[in-house]
Amino acid sequence: MTVTLNLFIVLVALLIEAAFGYPGFVFRRITHPVVWIGALLDRLEARLNQPSMPEGKRRLNGLMALAALLIASLTPAIALQYALFLLLPSILAVTILALLASTLIAQASLYRHVQAVAMALEQHGLEAGRAAVAEIVGRDTETLDSSGVARAGIESLAENFSDGVVAPAFWGAIGGLPGMAAYKAVNTADSMIGHLTPRHSAFGWGAAKLDDALNLPASQLAALWITLAALFHRDGRASAALITVRRDARHHRSPNAGWPEAAMAGALGLKLAGPRSYHGAFIEDAWIGAGRSEATAGDIRRALSLYKTACALQIATYGLLALLIALA
């Protein structure tokens, strides 16, 4: 596989997913690759993460589970990619691989989930907003006021733009479908077991560390796309986004989420992050951004508009890169 072919696979995958998302009838029939990964990890954890095991054993078992997950994800992706290019014309192989790769990108579904939060707040009030945002965030939502719901939706949009859109495309450009499959396996493992809880702090240690490493370049790219997107919006604040990233990104509790969240906070003139509650435990996080903390459903829609532009900039960049390399 060449870089040019990888770029074309990513480009076509981004276009397919932006246009069609993940079809509901497909999900109803075969669910989704992330669900498959999650089901395998559940089985591995049931065997390898017993509470009676010492911490060192659980950490080692977590690394073994992560390795098994990567092997299970990489092996079919490598075999399929090799077989397609061996047996089919390149253009047909790229098309099929792009269709498969599009299932590992979440542009459309992320937009719909965050839009649902804005619509719930606007049309049905606070309780509906809390229920909608609970679908996409891990924090406790029962005590959030309307500003907290709006901020949570915007923060989820920024963070998931990085790990659900930018990161799969980035690793696809480097490693084709196998690169995307490997990234998605690690990211799914982190979302399931990469928590600092008594149950997962040891078993999920390897998944959390590897996910941080894989997401770092994508999180910085996501911040760049959001900052550049602000240039195309009359109420966008590109210079404030850049300043906020440089000043506040490192203060976020996540080494990666701070980048896109800081860019979004600056671009919208908001404060994001800050104190919150997870599983009943209060977390005193630093605020990111120097704007207002009273976010609204209208701010969610402004964030979604920036997000669409950022996605378009990413697609255009991959298209330009593929063209330039093909012509070189």
Secondary structure as GFF3:
##gff-version 3
##sequence-region A 1 328
A	DSSP	alpha_helix	3	20	.	.	.	ID=ss1
A	DSSP	alpha_helix	24	30	.	.	.	ID=ss2
A	DSSP	alpha_helix	33	48	.	.	.	ID=ss3
A	DSSP	alpha_helix	55	87	.	.	.	ID=ss4
A	DSSP	alpha_helix	90	102	.	.	.	ID=ss5
A	DSSP	alpha_helix	107	124	.	.	.	ID=ss6
A	DSSP	alpha_helix	126	134	.	.	.	ID=ss7
A	DSSP	alpha_helix	146	161	.	.	.	ID=ss8
A	DSSP	pi_helix	162	166	.	.	.	ID=ss9
A	DSSP	alpha_helix	167	193	.	.	.	ID=ss10
A	DSSP	alpha_helix	205	230	.	.	.	ID=ss11
A	DSSP	alpha_helix	238	248	.	.	.	ID=ss12
A	DSSP	three_ten_helix	249	251	.	.	.	ID=ss13
A	DSSP	alpha_helix	258	268	.	.	.	ID=ss14
A	DSSP	beta_strand	272	273	.	.	.	ID=ss15
A	DSSP	beta_strand	276	278	.	.	.	ID=ss16
A	DSSP	beta_strand	281	283	.	.	.	ID=ss17
A	DSSP	beta_strand	287	288	.	.	.	ID=ss18
A	DSSP	alpha_helix	297	327	.	.	.	ID=ss19
###
